[in-house]
Amino acid sequence: MTRWSPALSRRPGCPHRRLRHLLAGALPPGLTIGASTFRPWASANFVGARHIFPCAVAVGDDNAVCAALQAELAAAEWTLPGHIVADASVECGAEPRALQIEILTVED
């Protein structure tokens, strides 16, 4: 539990909505984002969140789209005030025409 103190700066808010907006602009045509979720994440040194974006593939080979998107997200520059994108991964879903994007953010 974080104690409140007037001397300590406020922790930055969760960037989930902004991340979803940036991701929607980076997706290739034919890929749509479903209902996304996030959950808090912490390690011994960092605090952040795991953002999960299920997507539906309308056209193309699922594996090819997955590989191309992984390369694109790895090279992307994200602008999230107060947060850093530590990792971005793309996994093919269990169902055909589905994949999942998971992005880990940590507070800056």
PEPENOR-V898337 format. One record per run of one state. SS is the DSSP state (alpha for helix, beta for strand, coil for the rest). FROM is the first residue (numbers start at 1). LEN is the number of residues. If there is no record, write none. Layout:
ss = (SS	SS)
from = (FROM	FROM)
len = (LEN	LEN)
This chain:
ss = (coil	alpha	coil	beta	coil	beta	coil	beta	coil	alpha	coil	beta	coil	beta	coil)
from = (1	16	27	31	34	37	43	47	58	62	76	83	93	98	108)
len = (15	11	4	3	3	6	4	11	4	14	7	10	5	10	1)
